[in-house]
Amino acid sequence: PLPNGFPWSTATANTTNPYTFTPFTGVTRSYNFDLARGYLAPDGVNRSVITVNGQFPGPIIEANWGDMISVTVSNNIVGPEEGTSLHWHGILQTKTPWYDGVPSVQQCPIAPGSSFTYTFQADLYGTSWYHSHYSAQYGGGLLGPMIIYGPKNAPYDIDVGPVLLTDWYHTDYFTIVEEVVGIPPGFPFSDNNLINGKMDFDCSKVTTGQACTPNAGLSKFQFTAGKTHRLRLINAGAEGLQRFTIDGHNMTVISNDFVPVQPYQTNMVTLGIGQRTDVLVHANLPAGSAVWMRSDISTTCSLTNQPHALAAIYYNGADTTSAPNSTATVYSDAHCGNDPLAETVPFYPFTATTTPATTQTIEVDFHANASGNFLWFMNNESFRANYDHPILLLASLGNTSYPYDPQWNVYNFGKNTSVRIIVYNNVPIAHPMHLHGHNFNVLAEGTGTWDGTVVHASNTQRRDVQLLQPGTPGDPGYLVIQYNTDNPGVWPFHCHIAWHVSGGLYINTMERPDLINELQIPLVMAQTCRDWATYSGHNVVEEIDSGL
């Protein structure tokens, strides 16, 4: 029997602090993932995709808050061979920082022909996803949804499940990376936009000789008239900022990333790469109705040749063989940021420390390095991974200073109990900034110079990805985040646009190295590095980008 009727017992969204309490259900959800290349045509255009168990998107991971999740990953990527790893986006990895899944940081890559098992607790609840963190592999299809069921913060009738929004390229990811870091640098435009891995494409626009099947098919969803439906929106793309709407329907936002929020109404949801928003939609039309679900890549904030994604919503009793005939929602595409912080108030209050123990300012720039390659820089340093020497494993041995490896971009915050990071963006491109290991407090965001004002100081927005607005050196975009250092480890802080991470827009934050030294790191981590060393010692590893 379930304790008090729920796997999480009496814990609730408004009375339970998810950062100090995680239920332990005693249940382990086990998965086996076989990673391999295959040819698929999600939009009708046939191309090589890196799949999970032959699928794109990959299989859904489902668990209850407090369950253990165990995923055995087998690297069968060939033609060519590549290392790999999987990151479990938004999971705090409390007490298991070695399973965060970033090669060169917490682990060595999983060598071709090898397997590795990640085991971690579902320490937060809500909507998220998993993806490769090796180079830009996830831009080639290596991703899938992850749903952690937990307490409700608003009533609804039907959980529709994940709605993955992904920009889509007809060129393989490695070729795109070559272009991005080449001389001169390339700025790739996506070819299409998908909802749950489906969309049509105009085959007359294929210029590469790839086979194309017209009318490949769209995703379909079912609504029940008079009922309230929960949709779990996930921007799992490589570059495109998404604008999500449903014809003829408003939406109630109830969660951003893994943070339930006080419900608020909107007719359009903005999602940067990596962000998730859960919405409630009341089916206010009569039975038999049909409308379009739409997601548009912002043509103001992103690069795309075909921005529009469609999926059909059919009410009970509707003719599912006929296309909907409904009118699109009108919205503004002018703003390259998230909803105003004044609107996005967490359901459970968690006040940021008034005066942080330390403050770090970071400037984001884009310019050529000594060899003429254009890269992204944070405080004038561009990240580059060393797959052979994971920083967490070095730190556990007491090696926490890297004077000869500045390209590792390690910010050692020592014993400081809280950290404030102020990021200034001097480039006219928005960046969805993601911090591993934490939900950070968003103190402020905007353009210009931060004046010290904190929005909703008693209960600021929290999430794990926040859009940093575009700027210039004279009028930069800014983002101010803060978090308590209650999770010893080495946690990446980076832009989640795949091509920007490839270009080095990434730092590592080292948290409580004195406690990292006390961690009991599983022996399998060292064995994974030995397996990688054996592989890389006999094969050339083409690390043409940052490695992440």
VEXDREN-2710 file (C-alpha; in Angstrom, 1 decimal):
% VEXDREN-2710
k/r/px/py/pz
1/PRO/0.0/0.0/0.0
2/LEU/1.1/3.6/-0.7
3/PRO/1.9/5.6/2.4
4/ASN/-0.9/8.1/2.9
5/GLY/-2.0/7.4/-0.7
6/PHE/1.1/8.7/-2.5
7/PRO/4.6/7.4/-3.1
8/TRP/5.8/10.6/-1.6
9/SER/3.5/10.2/1.4
10/THR/2.4/13.6/3.0
11/ALA/4.9/15.8/1.1
12/THR/3.2/18.6/-0.8
13/ALA/4.2/21.2/-3.3
14/ASN/3.5/24.1/-0.9
15/THR/4.7/22.8/2.5
16/THR/7.7/20.6/1.6
17/ASN/11.2/22.0/0.8
18/PRO/12.4/19.8/-2.0
19/TYR/16.1/20.9/-1.4
20/THR/16.1/19.6/2.2
21/PHE/13.7/16.6/1.9
22/THR/13.5/13.9/-0.7
23/PRO/11.3/10.9/0.0
24/PHE/12.8/7.4/-0.3
25/THR/10.3/5.1/-1.9
26/GLY/12.6/2.0/-2.0
27/VAL/11.7/1.5/-5.7
28/THR/14.3/1.4/-8.5
29/ARG/13.2/2.1/-12.1
30/SER/15.6/0.3/-14.5
31/TYR/16.3/1.0/-18.1
32/ASN/18.7/-0.3/-20.8
33/PHE/19.7/2.1/-23.5
34/ASP/21.5/1.0/-26.6
35/LEU/23.0/3.9/-28.4
36/ALA/23.6/3.5/-32.1
37/ARG/23.4/5.2/-35.5
38/GLY/20.5/4.6/-37.8
39/TYR/18.8/6.3/-40.7
40/LEU/15.5/7.9/-39.9
41/ALA/13.2/10.5/-41.6
42/PRO/11.3/12.3/-38.8
43/ASP/10.1/14.9/-41.3
44/GLY/10.4/12.8/-44.4
45/VAL/14.1/13.7/-45.1
46/ASN/16.3/10.6/-44.6
47/ARG/19.4/11.3/-42.5
48/SER/21.8/9.6/-40.1
49/VAL/20.6/9.9/-36.5
50/ILE/22.1/8.7/-33.2
51/THR/19.2/6.8/-31.6
52/VAL/18.4/5.3/-28.2
53/ASN/17.0/1.7/-28.7
54/GLY/16.5/2.6/-32.3
55/GLN/14.2/5.5/-31.5
56/PHE/14.2/9.3/-32.0
57/PRO/13.2/10.8/-29.6
58/GLY/14.5/8.3/-27.2
59/PRO/12.3/6.2/-24.8
60/ILE/10.6/8.1/-22.0
61/ILE/12.0/7.7/-18.4
62/GLU/9.3/7.7/-15.8
63/ALA/9.6/7.6/-12.0
64/ASN/8.1/8.9/-8.9
65/TRP/9.7/11.5/-6.7
66/GLY/12.1/9.6/-4.5
67/ASP/12.6/6.6/-6.7
68/MET/16.0/5.4/-7.8
69/ILE/16.6/5.5/-11.5
70/SER/19.2/3.1/-13.0
71/VAL/20.1/3.3/-16.7
72/THR/22.6/1.0/-18.3
73/VAL/24.0/2.8/-21.4
74/SER/25.7/0.7/-24.1
75/ASN/27.8/2.6/-26.6
76/ASN/27.3/0.9/-30.0
77/ILE/27.9/4.1/-32.0
78/VAL/29.9/3.1/-35.1
79/GLY/30.5/4.5/-38.6
80/PRO/32.4/6.3/-37.1
81/GLU/33.0/5.3/-33.5
82/GLU/32.6/8.0/-30.8
83/GLY/32.7/8.2/-27.1
84/THR/29.5/9.2/-25.3
85/SER/27.8/10.0/-22.0
86/LEU/24.3/10.9/-20.9
87/HIS/23.3/13.9/-18.7
88/TRP/20.0/13.8/-16.7
89/HIS/19.0/17.4/-17.1
90/GLY/17.9/19.1/-13.9
91/ILE/18.5/16.2/-11.5
92/LEU/20.5/17.6/-8.6
93/GLN/22.6/14.4/-8.2
94/THR/22.7/15.1/-4.5
95/LYS/25.3/12.6/-3.1
96/THR/26.0/11.2/-6.6
97/PRO/27.8/14.0/-8.4
98/TRP/29.8/11.4/-10.4
99/TYR/26.6/10.4/-12.3
100/ASP/25.8/13.9/-13.7
101/GLY/27.2/12.6/-17.1
102/VAL/29.6/15.3/-18.3
103/PRO/32.8/13.8/-19.8
104/SER/36.0/15.5/-18.7
105/VAL/34.1/16.8/-15.6
106/GLN/32.6/14.0/-13.7
107/GLN/33.6/11.0/-15.8
108/CYS/35.6/9.8/-18.8
109/PRO/33.5/9.1/-21.9
110/ILE/31.9/5.7/-22.3
111/ALA/34.3/4.1/-24.8
112/PRO/32.9/2.5/-28.0
113/GLY/31.8/-1.1/-27.3
114/SER/31.6/-0.4/-23.6
115/SER/28.7/0.0/-21.2
116/PHE/28.2/2.2/-18.1
117/THR/25.3/2.2/-15.5
118/TYR/24.1/5.5/-14.0
119/THR/22.2/5.1/-10.8
120/PHE/20.7/8.2/-9.1
121/GLN/17.7/9.3/-7.1
122/ALA/14.8/11.3/-8.6
123/ASP/15.5/14.1/-6.1
124/LEU/13.2/16.7/-7.7
125/TYR/9.8/16.2/-9.5
126/GLY/8.3/17.5/-12.7
127/THR/9.3/17.5/-16.4
128/SER/12.7/17.1/-17.9
129/TRP/14.8/15.3/-20.4
130/TYR/18.1/13.4/-20.9
131/HIS/20.7/14.0/-23.6
132/SER/24.2/13.3/-24.6
133/HIS/26.8/15.7/-23.2
134/TYR/29.6/14.5/-25.6
135/SER/30.3/17.2/-28.1
136/ALA/27.0/18.2/-29.9
137/GLN/25.8/14.6/-30.2
138/TYR/22.3/15.4/-28.9
139/GLY/21.9/17.7/-31.9
140/GLY/22.1/14.4/-33.9
141/GLY/19.2/12.9/-32.0
142/LEU/20.6/11.5/-28.8
143/LEU/17.9/12.7/-26.4
144/GLY/14.6/11.7/-24.7
145/PRO/12.0/12.9/-22.2
146/MET/12.2/12.2/-18.4
147/ILE/9.1/12.6/-16.2
148/ILE/9.3/12.5/-12.4
149/TYR/5.8/12.4/-10.9
150/GLY/5.2/14.3/-7.7
151/PRO/2.7/16.4/-5.7
152/LYS/0.3/18.6/-7.7
153/ASN/0.2/22.4/-7.3
154/ALA/-3.0/22.8/-9.3
155/PRO/-5.9/20.4/-10.1
156/TYR/-6.2/18.8/-13.5
157/ASP/-7.9/15.8/-15.1
158/ILE/-5.6/14.4/-17.7
159/ASP/-1.8/14.2/-18.0
160/VAL/-1.1/14.4/-21.7
161/GLY/2.6/13.7/-21.2
162/PRO/5.7/15.2/-22.8
163/VAL/5.6/17.6/-25.7
164/LEU/9.2/17.7/-27.1
165/LEU/10.0/20.8/-29.3
166/THR/13.1/20.3/-31.3
167/ASP/14.6/22.3/-34.1
168/TRP/15.9/19.9/-36.7
169/TYR/18.9/19.9/-39.1
170/HIS/19.2/17.7/-42.2
171/THR/23.0/17.8/-41.9
172/ASP/24.8/15.6/-39.4
173/TYR/25.9/17.2/-36.1
174/PHE/29.7/16.7/-36.7
175/THR/29.6/18.6/-40.0
176/ILE/27.7/21.4/-38.4
177/VAL/30.4/21.6/-35.6
178/GLU/33.1/21.7/-38.2
179/GLU/31.3/24.7/-39.8
180/VAL/30.7/26.4/-36.4
181/VAL/34.4/26.3/-35.3
182/GLY/35.8/26.7/-38.8
183/ILE/37.4/29.7/-40.5
184/PRO/35.4/31.8/-41.2
185/PRO/32.8/30.6/-38.6
186/GLY/29.5/29.3/-39.9
187/PHE/26.1/30.1/-38.4
188/PRO/23.9/27.1/-39.2
189/PHE/20.2/27.6/-39.8
190/SER/17.9/24.7/-38.8
191/ASP/15.9/23.1/-41.6
192/ASN/12.7/22.3/-39.7
193/ASN/10.9/22.2/-36.4
194/LEU/9.4/19.1/-34.8
195/ILE/6.8/18.3/-32.2
196/ASN/7.5/14.9/-30.6
197/GLY/9.8/14.1/-33.4
198/LYS/7.4/14.7/-36.3
199/MET/6.7/17.3/-39.0
200/ASP/6.2/17.6/-42.7
201/PHE/8.8/19.0/-45.1
202/ASP/8.6/20.5/-48.6
203/CYS/10.6/18.0/-50.5
204/SER/11.2/20.5/-53.3
205/LYS/13.6/22.3/-50.9
206/VAL/15.9/19.4/-50.4
207/THR/19.2/20.3/-52.2
208/THR/21.5/17.7/-50.8
209/GLY/20.3/14.7/-52.7
210/GLN/18.7/13.1/-49.6
211/ALA/15.7/10.9/-50.1
212/CYS/12.5/12.8/-49.0
213/THR/9.0/11.5/-48.5
214/PRO/6.3/14.2/-48.6
215/ASN/3.6/14.4/-45.9
216/ALA/5.6/12.4/-43.4
217/GLY/3.0/12.9/-40.8
218/LEU/2.4/15.0/-37.7
219/SER/2.0/14.2/-34.0
220/LYS/-1.6/13.9/-32.7
221/PHE/-3.0/14.6/-29.3
222/GLN/-6.4/14.0/-27.8
223/PHE/-8.4/16.3/-25.6
224/THR/-11.6/15.5/-23.8
225/ALA/-14.2/18.3/-23.9
226/GLY/-14.7/20.0/-20.5
227/LYS/-11.6/18.5/-19.0
228/THR/-8.3/20.2/-17.9
229/HIS/-5.1/18.7/-19.5
230/ARG/-1.5/19.0/-18.4
231/LEU/1.1/19.4/-21.2
232/ARG/4.8/19.0/-20.4
233/LEU/6.6/21.3/-22.8
234/ILE/10.3/20.6/-23.3
235/ASN/12.7/22.5/-25.6
236/ALA/15.1/19.7/-26.5
237/GLY/16.5/21.4/-29.6
238/ALA/20.0/22.5/-30.5
239/GLU/19.6/26.2/-31.0
240/GLY/16.1/27.4/-31.6
241/LEU/14.1/29.5/-29.1
242/GLN/10.5/28.2/-29.2
243/ARG/7.2/30.1/-29.0
244/PHE/4.4/27.6/-28.1
245/THR/0.7/28.2/-28.7
246/ILE/-2.6/26.4/-29.1
247/ASP/-5.2/27.8/-31.4
248/GLY/-8.2/29.1/-29.5
249/HIS/-6.9/28.2/-26.1
250/ASN/-5.2/30.0/-23.2
251/MET/-2.7/28.2/-21.0
252/THR/-2.1/28.2/-17.3
253/VAL/1.6/27.9/-16.4
254/ILE/2.1/25.7/-13.3
255/SER/5.8/24.9/-13.5
256/ASN/9.1/26.1/-15.0
257/ASP/11.8/23.5/-15.2
258/PHE/11.7/21.5/-11.9
259/VAL/10.0/24.3/-10.0
260/PRO/6.3/24.5/-9.5
261/VAL/5.1/28.1/-9.7
262/GLN/2.0/30.0/-8.7
263/PRO/-0.3/29.5/-11.7
264/TYR/-0.6/32.3/-14.2
265/GLN/-2.3/32.7/-17.5
266/THR/-0.7/33.2/-20.9
267/ASN/-1.5/32.6/-24.6
268/MET/2.1/31.9/-25.6
269/VAL/5.0/30.2/-23.8
270/THR/8.6/31.0/-24.6
271/LEU/11.2/28.2/-24.1
272/GLY/14.9/28.6/-24.5
273/ILE/17.0/25.4/-25.2
274/GLY/16.8/23.1/-22.2
275/GLN/13.8/24.8/-20.6
276/ARG/10.6/23.1/-19.6
277/THR/7.2/24.6/-18.8
278/ASP/4.2/22.6/-17.6
279/VAL/0.9/24.1/-18.7
280/LEU/-2.8/23.4/-18.0
281/VAL/-5.2/23.7/-20.9
282/HIS/-9.0/23.6/-20.4
283/ALA/-10.7/21.9/-23.3
284/ASN/-13.3/24.7/-23.8
285/LEU/-14.6/23.7/-27.2
286/PRO/-17.3/21.1/-27.9
287/ALA/-16.7/17.5/-28.6
288/GLY/-15.7/16.8/-32.2
289/SER/-13.5/19.9/-32.4
290/ALA/-10.0/20.0/-33.8
291/VAL/-7.3/22.7/-33.5
292/TRP/-3.6/23.1/-34.2
293/MET/-0.9/23.0/-31.6
294/ARG/1.9/25.2/-32.9
295/SER/5.5/25.9/-31.9
296/ASP/7.5/28.5/-33.9
297/ILE/11.2/29.0/-33.7
298/SER/11.8/32.7/-33.1
299/THR/13.0/34.3/-36.2
300/THR/14.1/37.3/-34.1
301/CYS/16.2/35.3/-31.7
302/SER/17.3/32.2/-33.6
303/LEU/18.5/30.9/-37.0
304/THR/16.0/28.8/-39.0
305/ASN/15.0/28.2/-42.6
306/GLN/11.6/26.8/-41.6
307/PRO/10.4/27.8/-38.1
308/HIS/6.9/26.4/-37.9
309/ALA/5.9/23.1/-36.2
310/LEU/2.4/21.7/-36.2
311/ALA/0.6/19.0/-34.3
312/ALA/-3.1/18.2/-34.3
313/ILE/-5.3/18.2/-31.2
314/TYR/-8.5/16.2/-31.7
315/TYR/-11.3/16.4/-29.2
316/ASN/-13.3/13.3/-28.4
317/GLY/-15.5/12.5/-31.3
318/ALA/-13.4/14.4/-33.9
319/ASP/-12.5/13.1/-37.3
320/THR/-8.8/12.3/-36.8
321/THR/-8.3/11.9/-40.6
322/SER/-9.1/15.6/-41.3
323/ALA/-6.7/18.4/-40.7
324/PRO/-7.8/21.1/-38.2
325/ASN/-9.0/24.4/-39.5
326/SER/-8.2/26.9/-36.8
327/THR/-6.6/30.3/-36.5
328/ALA/-3.1/30.9/-35.0
329/THR/-2.6/33.0/-31.9
330/VAL/-1.1/36.4/-32.5
331/TYR/1.9/37.2/-30.3
332/SER/5.0/39.3/-30.3
333/ASP/8.4/37.8/-31.3
334/ALA/10.4/40.9/-30.3
335/HIS/11.7/39.8/-26.9
336/CYS/14.5/37.3/-26.6
337/GLY/14.0/36.6/-22.9
338/ASN/11.7/34.6/-20.6
339/ASP/8.4/35.8/-19.1
340/PRO/8.9/38.7/-16.6
341/LEU/10.3/37.6/-13.3
342/ALA/7.4/39.4/-11.5
343/GLU/5.0/36.8/-13.0
344/THR/7.0/33.6/-12.3
345/VAL/6.8/33.2/-8.5
346/PRO/7.6/29.7/-7.1
347/PHE/4.9/27.8/-5.3
348/TYR/7.2/27.0/-2.4
349/PRO/9.0/30.1/-1.1
350/PHE/12.7/29.9/-0.9
351/THR/14.5/33.2/-0.1
352/ALA/17.9/33.8/-1.5
353/THR/20.6/34.9/1.0
354/THR/20.6/38.7/1.2
355/THR/24.4/38.9/1.1
356/PRO/26.1/36.0/-0.7
357/ALA/29.4/34.7/0.6
358/THR/31.1/35.4/-2.7
359/THR/30.2/37.1/-6.0
360/GLN/31.6/36.3/-9.4
361/THR/31.1/38.5/-12.5
362/ILE/31.5/36.9/-15.9
363/GLU/31.6/38.6/-19.3
364/VAL/30.5/36.7/-22.4
365/ASP/32.3/37.5/-25.7
366/PHE/32.8/36.1/-29.2
367/HIS/36.0/36.6/-31.1
368/ALA/38.9/34.8/-32.8
369/ASN/41.5/32.9/-30.9
370/ALA/45.2/32.9/-31.8
371/SER/44.7/30.4/-34.7
372/GLY/41.9/32.5/-36.2
373/ASN/39.0/30.2/-35.1
374/PHE/36.1/32.1/-33.7
375/LEU/35.1/30.9/-30.2
376/TRP/32.9/31.9/-27.3
377/PHE/34.7/33.2/-24.2
378/MET/33.7/33.6/-20.6
379/ASN/36.0/36.1/-18.9
380/ASN/38.3/35.8/-22.0
381/GLU/38.8/32.1/-21.7
382/SER/37.2/29.5/-23.9
383/PHE/36.5/26.0/-22.5
384/ARG/38.1/22.9/-23.8
385/ALA/37.7/19.4/-22.3
386/ASN/40.3/16.9/-21.4
387/TYR/38.4/13.6/-21.6
388/ASP/41.3/11.7/-19.9
389/HIS/41.2/13.7/-16.6
390/PRO/37.8/14.3/-15.1
391/ILE/38.0/17.3/-12.8
392/LEU/35.8/15.8/-10.1
393/LEU/38.0/12.7/-9.9
394/LEU/41.1/14.9/-9.6
395/ALA/39.4/17.0/-6.9
396/SER/38.6/13.9/-4.9
397/LEU/42.3/13.2/-4.8
398/GLY/43.0/16.7/-3.5
399/ASN/44.0/18.1/-6.9
400/THR/42.0/21.3/-7.1
401/SER/44.3/23.8/-8.8
402/TYR/45.0/23.8/-12.6
403/PRO/47.3/26.6/-13.4
404/TYR/48.6/24.9/-16.6
405/ASP/45.0/24.2/-17.8
406/PRO/43.2/27.5/-17.9
407/GLN/41.0/26.2/-20.7
408/TRP/39.3/24.0/-18.1
409/ASN/37.6/27.2/-16.8
410/VAL/37.4/26.0/-13.2
411/TYR/36.0/28.5/-10.7
412/ASN/36.9/27.2/-7.3
413/PHE/34.5/28.7/-4.8
414/GLY/36.1/26.9/-1.8
415/LYS/34.1/26.9/1.4
416/ASN/31.9/29.8/0.5
417/THR/28.3/28.9/1.6
418/SER/26.6/30.8/-1.2
419/VAL/27.5/32.1/-4.6
420/ARG/26.2/35.0/-6.7
421/ILE/27.1/35.0/-10.4
422/ILE/26.5/38.1/-12.5
423/VAL/26.7/37.4/-16.2
424/TYR/27.0/40.2/-18.8
425/ASN/26.4/39.4/-22.5
426/ASN/28.3/41.6/-24.9
427/VAL/27.0/39.8/-28.0
428/PRO/23.6/40.4/-29.7
429/ILE/22.6/36.7/-29.3
430/ALA/20.5/35.3/-26.4
431/HIS/22.0/32.5/-24.3
432/PRO/19.9/29.9/-22.3
433/MET/22.2/29.6/-19.3
434/HIS/22.1/26.3/-17.5
435/LEU/23.6/25.3/-14.1
436/HIS/24.1/21.7/-13.2
437/GLY/23.5/20.5/-9.6
438/HIS/21.2/23.3/-8.6
439/ASN/18.0/25.2/-9.1
440/PHE/19.3/28.8/-8.8
441/ASN/17.5/31.8/-7.6
442/VAL/17.1/34.3/-10.5
443/LEU/17.6/37.7/-8.8
444/ALA/17.4/39.8/-11.9
445/GLU/17.7/39.9/-15.7
446/GLY/17.6/42.5/-18.3
447/THR/19.8/44.8/-20.4
448/GLY/22.3/47.5/-19.3
449/THR/24.0/47.4/-16.0
450/TRP/22.4/45.6/-13.0
451/ASP/21.4/48.2/-10.4
452/GLY/21.2/45.8/-7.5
453/THR/17.4/45.4/-7.5
454/VAL/16.2/41.9/-6.8
455/VAL/12.8/40.9/-8.2
456/HIS/10.5/39.3/-5.6
457/ALA/13.4/39.2/-3.0
458/SER/11.3/37.1/-0.6
459/ASN/10.6/34.4/-3.2
460/THR/12.6/34.8/-6.4
461/GLN/12.1/32.7/-9.5
462/ARG/14.1/29.5/-9.4
463/ARG/15.0/27.2/-12.3
464/ASP/17.9/25.5/-13.9
465/VAL/17.9/27.4/-17.2
466/GLN/17.3/31.1/-17.7
467/LEU/17.6/33.2/-20.8
468/LEU/20.4/35.7/-20.8
469/GLN/19.3/38.5/-23.1
470/PRO/21.3/39.8/-26.1
471/GLY/23.5/42.8/-25.7
472/THR/26.5/44.8/-26.9
473/PRO/29.6/46.0/-25.1
474/GLY/27.9/49.3/-24.4
475/ASP/24.5/47.9/-23.5
476/PRO/25.0/44.3/-22.4
477/GLY/22.3/41.8/-21.5
478/TYR/22.6/40.6/-17.9
479/LEU/21.6/37.8/-15.7
480/VAL/22.1/37.5/-11.9
481/ILE/21.7/34.1/-10.3
482/GLN/22.5/32.8/-6.8
483/TYR/22.6/29.5/-5.0
484/ASN/23.7/27.9/-1.8
485/THR/26.7/25.6/-2.0
486/ASP/24.9/22.6/-0.4
487/ASN/25.9/20.1/-3.1
488/PRO/29.6/19.3/-3.1
489/GLY/30.9/18.6/-6.7
490/VAL/32.0/20.1/-9.9
491/TRP/29.0/21.7/-11.7
492/PRO/29.0/23.1/-15.2
493/PHE/27.5/26.5/-15.9
494/HIS/27.0/27.0/-19.6
495/CYS/24.9/28.2/-22.5
496/HIS/22.7/25.3/-23.6
497/ILE/22.8/26.1/-27.3
498/ALA/24.7/23.1/-28.7
499/TRP/26.8/25.1/-31.1
500/HIS/27.8/27.6/-28.4
501/VAL/28.9/24.9/-26.0
502/SER/30.9/23.5/-28.8
503/GLY/32.5/26.9/-29.1
504/GLY/33.5/27.0/-25.5
505/LEU/30.7/29.0/-23.8
506/TYR/31.1/27.1/-20.6
507/ILE/32.7/27.2/-17.1
508/ASN/33.0/24.7/-14.2
509/THR/32.1/25.7/-10.7
510/MET/33.9/23.8/-8.0
511/GLU/31.8/23.5/-4.9
512/ARG/33.1/22.7/-1.4
513/PRO/36.3/20.9/-2.5
514/ASP/37.0/20.1/1.2
515/LEU/33.9/17.9/1.1
516/ILE/34.5/16.5/-2.4
517/ASN/37.6/15.0/-0.8
518/GLU/35.4/13.0/1.6
519/LEU/33.2/11.5/-1.2
520/GLN/33.2/7.8/-1.7
521/ILE/33.4/7.7/-5.5
522/PRO/32.5/4.3/-7.0
523/LEU/35.5/2.3/-8.4
524/VAL/33.6/2.0/-11.7
525/MET/34.5/5.6/-12.5
526/ALA/38.2/4.8/-12.6
527/GLN/37.5/1.7/-14.6
528/THR/35.6/3.8/-17.2
529/CYS/38.7/6.0/-17.5
530/ARG/40.9/2.9/-18.0
531/ASP/38.5/1.7/-20.7
532/TRP/38.6/5.1/-22.4
533/ALA/42.4/5.2/-22.1
534/THR/42.6/1.9/-23.8
535/TYR/40.4/3.1/-26.7
536/SER/41.9/6.5/-27.1
537/GLY/45.4/5.1/-26.9
538/HIS/44.7/3.1/-30.1
539/ASN/42.3/5.4/-31.9
540/VAL/42.4/9.1/-32.9
541/VAL/39.6/11.0/-31.0
542/GLU/38.5/13.8/-33.2
543/GLU/37.8/16.5/-30.6
544/ILE/37.4/19.4/-33.0
545/ASP/35.3/21.5/-30.6
546/SER/35.2/22.1/-26.8
547/GLY/34.4/18.4/-26.4
548/LEU/31.0/19.2/-24.8
END
